[in-house]
Amino acid sequence: MPMTVLTAAMTLLYPLAIWLGHGQVEPRWLAGLLLLAVATRLPALKLSGVARWSVAGGLVLVGCAIWSNLLLPLKLYPVLVSAALLAGFAWSLTTPMSAVERMARLRGEDFPPPAQAYMRSVTQVWCVFFVINGLIALATALWASEAVWSLYTGIISYALMAILFGAEYLVRMRFKRLHHV
């Protein structure tokens, strides 16, 4: 649990820290923040192939930032996170149980086929979100100021996720009412 809180805090604060450090601290030293963010993912390595790929990608970005002393590799981390989540959610669509259903089953519930189909659709919606979010994060990393990049990756993208969660919750309540699930 403490590592999960640290991972969430690092993920949320990372864009702000990069923005505040830009121009004050060399990128090769800011790479330590990314290294810390990657290190918080280490406990998940045994559980998830996505975690292994995201840690490997994060280490590549750390190495590039240290070697080049450029900020761009550090700004690509949110793109990597979206790509890793997309990979995990999309891969689950090739299996009998989607990512959303797998998360829902953590509560020990069993679901009828209509609910399973609904959760598969929700997983597809999240895949679309991760594609769009990753592309916007990439565009801001490549072509926007550090302030715009930080605003999008540190605030707007999380607000969009919250809106999607909220909208899905409302749709799910309606679905349950209509299908008596």
Backbone as numpy.savetxt, mean C-alpha at the origin, in Angstrom:
# Nx Ny Nz CAx CAy CAz Cx Cy Cz
1.95 -6.95 17.37 1.14 -5.74 17.37 2.00 -4.46 17.37
3.02 -4.35 18.23 3.83 -3.13 18.20 4.49 -2.90 16.83
4.92 -3.98 16.16 5.55 -3.83 14.86 4.54 -3.36 13.83
3.28 -3.82 13.94 2.24 -3.37 13.02 1.99 -1.88 13.19
1.98 -1.40 14.42 1.79 0.03 14.69 2.97 0.81 14.12
4.19 0.30 14.31 5.37 0.97 13.77 5.34 1.00 12.25
4.94 -0.10 11.63 4.83 -0.16 10.17 3.82 0.88 9.68
2.66 0.94 10.32 1.64 1.92 9.92 2.15 3.34 10.11
2.79 3.60 11.23 3.32 4.95 11.49 4.37 5.33 10.46
5.28 4.41 10.16 6.32 4.69 9.16 5.70 4.95 7.79
4.72 4.15 7.42 4.07 4.31 6.12 3.36 5.66 6.03
2.69 6.05 7.10 1.96 7.31 7.10 2.88 8.53 7.15
3.95 8.43 7.92 4.83 9.58 8.13 5.95 9.70 7.11
6.22 8.63 6.37 7.34 8.61 5.43 7.30 9.78 4.44
6.18 10.02 3.72 6.18 11.15 2.76 6.44 12.50 3.43
5.90 12.70 4.62 6.13 13.96 5.33 7.60 14.10 5.71
8.19 13.02 6.19 9.60 13.07 6.58 10.50 13.35 5.38
10.19 12.75 4.24 10.99 12.99 3.03 10.84 14.45 2.61
9.62 14.97 2.65 9.39 16.36 2.27 10.12 17.32 3.21
10.02 17.07 4.52 10.69 17.94 5.48 12.21 17.85 5.39
12.70 16.65 5.07 14.15 16.46 4.98 14.76 16.94 3.68
13.93 17.08 2.64 14.44 17.51 1.34 15.10 18.89 1.46
16.31 18.98 0.97 17.04 20.23 1.02 17.76 20.45 2.34
17.40 19.69 3.36 18.03 19.80 4.67 19.02 18.66 4.90
18.68 17.49 4.37 19.47 16.28 4.58 19.71 15.64 3.22
20.91 15.17 3.00 21.20 14.50 1.73 20.32 13.26 1.57
19.87 12.97 0.34 19.04 11.79 0.11 19.67 10.49 0.61
21.01 10.36 0.51 21.62 9.10 0.97 21.39 8.90 2.46
21.25 9.99 3.23 20.96 9.86 4.66 19.48 9.66 4.90
18.66 10.29 4.06 17.21 10.06 4.16 16.86 8.62 3.84
17.72 7.94 3.10 17.50 6.53 2.77 17.36 5.69 4.04
17.91 6.18 5.14 17.75 5.48 6.42 16.29 5.37 6.83
15.48 6.38 6.48 14.04 6.31 6.77 13.39 5.18 5.99
13.78 5.05 4.72 13.24 3.97 3.91 13.72 2.62 4.44
14.96 2.56 4.86 15.49 1.32 5.44 14.69 0.95 6.69
14.36 1.92 7.52 13.54 1.66 8.70 12.15 1.19 8.30
11.56 1.85 7.29 10.23 1.43 6.81 10.28 -0.01 6.31
11.33 -0.36 5.58 11.49 -1.73 5.07 11.68 -2.70 6.23
12.47 -2.30 7.22 12.74 -3.19 8.36 11.47 -3.54 9.13
10.50 -2.63 9.15 9.25 -2.93 9.87 8.45 -4.02 9.16
8.78 -4.30 7.91 8.09 -5.34 7.14 8.70 -6.73 7.35
9.87 -6.79 7.98 10.57 -8.06 8.13 9.76 -9.17 8.82
8.97 -8.87 9.86 8.19 -9.96 10.47 7.18 -10.61 9.52
6.76 -9.90 8.49 5.77 -10.44 7.55 6.41 -11.32 6.48
7.74 -11.40 6.44 8.41 -12.14 5.38 8.00 -13.61 5.34
7.80 -14.21 6.51 7.42 -15.63 6.56 6.01 -15.85 6.06
5.19 -14.82 6.15 3.77 -14.96 5.84 3.40 -14.66 4.41
4.18 -13.83 3.74 3.69 -13.30 2.47 4.79 -13.14 1.44
4.53 -13.66 0.25 5.43 -13.44 -0.88 5.44 -11.97 -1.27
4.31 -11.30 -1.12 4.23 -9.87 -1.43 5.17 -9.10 -0.51
5.20 -9.47 0.76 6.10 -8.80 1.71 7.55 -9.01 1.30
7.89 -10.22 0.87 9.27 -10.48 0.44 9.65 -9.61 -0.75
8.76 -9.51 -1.74 9.04 -8.69 -2.92 9.10 -7.21 -2.56
8.22 -6.76 -1.66 8.25 -5.34 -1.31 9.50 -4.99 -0.50
9.96 -5.91 0.35 11.20 -5.68 1.08 12.38 -5.64 0.11
12.41 -6.58 -0.82 13.50 -6.60 -1.82 13.49 -5.31 -2.64
12.31 -4.90 -3.09 12.21 -3.66 -3.86 12.62 -2.45 -3.04
12.21 -2.42 -1.77 12.60 -1.34 -0.89 14.11 -1.27 -0.70
14.74 -2.43 -0.57 16.20 -2.45 -0.43 16.89 -1.96 -1.70
16.32 -2.29 -2.86 16.87 -1.78 -4.12 16.77 -0.25 -4.15
15.62 0.28 -3.73 15.45 1.74 -3.70 16.42 2.39 -2.71
16.63 1.76 -1.55 17.60 2.28 -0.58 18.99 2.32 -1.21
19.37 1.21 -1.86 20.68 1.15 -2.51 20.83 2.21 -3.58
19.80 2.41 -4.37 19.85 3.43 -5.43 19.98 4.84 -4.84
19.25 5.10 -3.75 19.31 6.43 -3.12 20.69 6.67 -2.52
21.27 5.65 -1.90 22.60 5.81 -1.31 23.64 6.00 -2.41
23.56 5.19 -3.44 24.55 5.24 -4.52 24.46 6.55 -5.31
23.24 6.96 -5.65 23.07 8.15 -6.50 22.97 9.46 -5.72
22.59 9.37 -4.46 22.33 10.53 -3.63 21.23 11.40 -4.24
20.26 10.74 -4.90 19.10 11.42 -5.48 17.85 11.10 -4.66
16.90 12.02 -4.68 15.66 11.84 -3.94 14.68 10.91 -4.66
14.79 10.81 -5.98 13.81 10.03 -6.75 13.61 8.61 -6.23
14.67 7.83 -5.96 14.40 6.47 -5.46 13.56 6.46 -4.18
13.75 7.45 -3.34 12.98 7.52 -2.10 11.52 7.87 -2.38
11.29 8.68 -3.41 9.93 9.06 -3.78 9.20 7.92 -4.49
9.93 6.91 -4.93 9.30 5.78 -5.61 8.75 4.73 -4.64
9.04 4.86 -3.36 8.57 3.87 -2.40 7.04 3.72 -2.39
6.25 4.81 -2.38 4.80 4.62 -2.45 4.34 3.90 -3.73
5.07 4.08 -4.81 4.76 3.36 -6.05 4.99 1.87 -5.82
6.09 1.54 -5.16 6.40 0.14 -4.83 5.32 -0.46 -3.93
4.87 0.29 -2.94 3.82 -0.21 -2.05 2.54 -0.50 -2.83
2.14 0.42 -3.70 0.93 0.18 -4.52 1.12 -1.02 -5.42
2.30 -1.15 -6.01 2.57 -2.30 -6.89 2.53 -3.61 -6.12
3.08 -3.62 -4.91 3.07 -4.84 -4.10 1.65 -5.21 -3.70
0.86 -4.23 -3.29 -0.53 -4.51 -2.94 -1.32 -4.96 -4.16
-1.09 -4.33 -5.29 -1.74 -4.76 -6.53 -1.38 -6.20 -6.84
-0.11 -6.54 -6.72 0.32 -7.91 -7.01 -0.37 -8.91 -6.10
-0.44 -8.59 -4.82 -1.09 -9.50 -3.87 -2.57 -9.67 -4.13
-3.26 -8.57 -4.36 -4.69 -8.64 -4.62 -4.97 -9.31 -5.97
-4.21 -8.94 -6.99 -4.43 -9.52 -8.32 -4.11 -11.01 -8.30
-3.04 -11.40 -7.65 -2.71 -12.83 -7.57 -3.84 -13.61 -6.92
-4.45 -13.02 -5.88 -5.53 -13.73 -5.18 -6.72 -14.00 -6.10
-6.86 -13.20 -7.16 -7.96 -13.43 -8.11 -7.75 -14.68 -8.95
-6.53 -15.21 -8.94 -6.25 -16.46 -9.66 -6.46 -17.69 -8.78
-6.82 -17.45 -7.51 -7.03 -18.54 -6.56 -8.51 -18.62 -6.21
-8.92 -19.70 -5.57 -10.34 -19.81 -5.21 -10.81 -18.75 -4.21
-9.89 -18.22 -3.39 -10.30 -17.26 -2.37 -9.60 -15.92 -2.61
-10.38 -14.87 -2.83 -9.82 -13.54 -3.09 -9.21 -12.96 -1.82
-8.42 -11.93 -1.98 -7.76 -11.28 -0.84 -8.79 -10.74 0.15
-9.84 -10.12 -0.34 -10.86 -9.57 0.55 -11.56 -10.69 1.32
-11.86 -11.79 0.65 -12.47 -12.93 1.35 -11.51 -13.50 2.39
-10.24 -13.60 2.04 -9.25 -14.12 2.98 -9.20 -13.26 4.24
-9.24 -11.93 4.05 -9.25 -11.03 5.22 -10.55 -11.17 6.01
-11.66 -11.30 5.32 -12.95 -11.44 6.00 -13.02 -12.74 6.80
-12.39 -13.78 6.30 -12.41 -15.08 6.99 -11.54 -15.10 8.24
-10.72 -14.08 8.43 -9.91 -14.02 9.65 -10.79 -13.97 10.90
-12.02 -13.52 10.72 -12.98 -13.48 11.84 -13.65 -14.83 12.05
-13.29 -15.83 11.25 -13.82 -17.17 11.43 -15.16 -17.43 10.79
-15.61 -16.53 9.95 -16.91 -16.70 9.30 -16.80 -17.54 8.04
-17.92 -18.15 7.66 -18.03 -18.84 6.39 -19.02 -18.04 5.55
-18.81 -18.01 4.24 -19.63 -17.16 3.39 -20.29 -17.96 2.27
-21.56 -17.64 1.96 -22.23 -18.30 0.84 -21.65 -17.80 -0.50
-21.90 -18.54 -1.58 -21.37 -18.14 -2.89 -21.64 -16.70 -3.31
-22.85 -16.15 -3.09 -23.04 -14.75 -3.50 -22.09 -13.79 -2.76
-21.83 -14.05 -1.50 -20.91 -13.21 -0.73 -19.48 -13.39 -1.23
-19.12 -14.60 -1.60 -17.78 -14.84 -2.14 -17.59 -14.09 -3.46
-18.62 -14.11 -4.30 -18.56 -13.38 -5.58 -18.46 -11.87 -5.33
-19.21 -11.39 -4.35 -19.14 -9.96 -4.00 -17.72 -9.60 -3.56
-17.12 -10.42 -2.71 -15.77 -10.12 -2.21 -14.74 -10.19 -3.33
-14.96 -11.06 -4.29 -14.07 -11.11 -5.46 -14.18 -9.80 -6.24
-15.39 -9.28 -6.38 -15.59 -7.99 -7.07 -14.92 -6.85 -6.31
-15.02 -6.88 -4.99 -14.37 -5.85 -4.18 -12.85 -5.93 -4.36
-12.32 -7.12 -4.44 -10.88 -7.30 -4.68 -10.50 -6.69 -6.02
-11.34 -6.86 -7.03 -11.07 -6.27 -8.34 -11.08 -4.74 -8.26
-12.01 -4.18 -7.51 -12.07 -2.72 -7.33 -10.78 -2.24 -6.68
-10.30 -2.94 -5.66 -9.04 -2.55 -5.02 -7.88 -2.65 -6.00
-7.89 -3.63 -6.88 -6.83 -3.72 -7.90 -6.82 -2.47 -8.77
-7.99 -2.04 -9.20 -8.09 -0.82 -10.01 -7.57 0.38 -9.21
-7.96 0.45 -7.94 -7.48 1.54 -7.09 -5.95 1.54 -7.01
-5.35 0.37 -6.79 -3.88 0.31 -6.65 -3.18 0.69 -7.96
-3.77 0.37 -9.10 -3.19 0.78 -10.38 -3.22 2.31 -10.49
-4.38 2.90 -10.25 -4.52 4.35 -10.38 -3.65 5.06 -9.34
-3.69 4.60 -8.10 -2.89 5.21 -7.05 -1.40 5.13 -7.36
-0.96 3.97 -7.83 0.45 3.80 -8.18 0.87 4.71 -9.32
0.01 4.85 -10.32 0.34 5.73 -11.45 0.40 7.20 -11.03
-0.52 7.61 -10.16 -0.48 9.00 -9.68 0.76 9.21 -8.82
1.07 8.25 -7.96 2.29 8.36 -7.13 3.53 8.44 -8.01
3.56 7.65 -9.08 4.68 7.68 -10.02 4.77 9.04 -10.71
3.64 9.54 -11.17 3.63 10.84 -11.86 4.09 11.96 -10.93
3.64 11.94 -9.68 4.07 12.99 -8.75 5.55 12.84 -8.40
6.04 11.60 -8.33 7.46 11.39 -8.05 8.34 11.91 -9.19
7.88 11.70 -10.42 8.68 12.08 -11.58 8.56 13.55 -11.95
7.35 14.12 -11.85 7.11 15.43 -12.44 6.59 16.51 -11.51
6.27 16.18 -10.27 5.73 17.20 -9.36 6.77 17.60 -8.32
6.50 18.68 -7.65 7.39 19.13 -6.58 7.31 18.15 -5.40
8.28 18.25 -4.52 8.28 17.39 -3.34 7.04 17.64 -2.48
6.59 18.90 -2.44 5.40 19.24 -1.66 4.16 18.55 -2.24
3.99 18.58 -3.56 2.84 17.93 -4.20 2.93 16.42 -4.01
4.14 15.86 -4.20 4.33 14.42 -3.99 3.95 14.04 -2.57
4.44 14.80 -1.60 4.16 14.50 -0.19 2.67 14.64 0.11
2.04 15.67 -0.43 0.60 15.87 -0.23 -0.19 14.69 -0.77
0.16 14.25 -2.00 -0.59 13.13 -2.57 -0.32 11.83 -1.81
0.97 11.49 -1.67 1.29 10.18 -1.08 1.07 10.13 0.42
1.09 11.29 1.09 0.94 11.29 2.53 -0.44 11.63 3.05
-1.27 12.23 2.19 -2.61 12.62 2.65 -3.70 12.19 1.68
-3.60 12.66 0.44 -4.68 12.42 -0.52 -4.90 10.94 -0.78
-3.83 10.17 -0.98 -4.01 8.74 -1.27 -4.69 8.03 -0.11
-4.36 8.42 1.13 -5.00 7.80 2.30 -6.45 8.23 2.42
-6.73 9.48 2.07 -8.12 9.95 2.08 -8.94 9.18 1.04
-8.35 8.95 -0.14 -9.04 8.17 -1.17 -9.29 6.74 -0.72
-8.32 6.15 -0.02 -8.52 4.80 0.52 -9.67 4.79 1.52
-9.71 5.80 2.38 -10.78 5.88 3.38 -12.14 6.03 2.70
-12.19 6.84 1.65 -13.44 7.00 0.91 -13.85 5.67 0.28
-12.90 4.96 -0.30 -13.21 3.65 -0.90 -13.67 2.67 0.16
-13.01 2.63 1.32 -13.46 1.76 2.41 -14.88 2.11 2.82
-15.15 3.40 2.99 -16.48 3.84 3.40 -17.54 3.51 2.38
-17.25 3.75 1.12 -18.21 3.43 0.06 -18.47 1.93 -0.01
-17.40 1.16 0.11 -17.57 -0.30 0.08 -18.39 -0.77 1.27
-18.20 -0.17 2.43 -18.97 -0.54 3.61 -20.46 -0.30 3.36
-20.80 0.84 2.78 -22.21 1.14 2.49 -22.78 0.15 1.47
-22.01 -0.15 0.44 -22.47 -1.13 -0.57 -22.63 -2.50 0.08
-21.70 -2.87 0.97 -21.76 -4.18 1.64 -23.02 -4.28 2.50
-23.38 -3.21 3.21 -24.59 -3.22 4.05 -25.82 -3.44 3.17
-25.85 -2.78 2.04 -26.96 -2.96 1.10 -26.97 -4.38 0.56
-25.80 -4.89 0.19 -25.68 -6.26 -0.32 -26.21 -7.26 0.72
-25.81 -7.09 1.96 -26.25 -8.01 3.03 -27.77 -7.96 3.19
-28.32 -6.76 3.10 -29.77 -6.60 3.25 -30.50 -7.28 2.09
-29.99 -7.10 0.87 -30.64 -7.67 -0.31 -30.49 -9.19 -0.39
-29.37 -9.71 0.08 -29.08 -11.15 -0.06 -29.20 -11.91 1.24
-29.62 -11.24 2.28 -29.82 -11.88 3.60 -28.57 -12.62 4.05
-27.43 -11.97 3.89 -26.15 -12.58 4.29 -25.76 -12.05 5.64
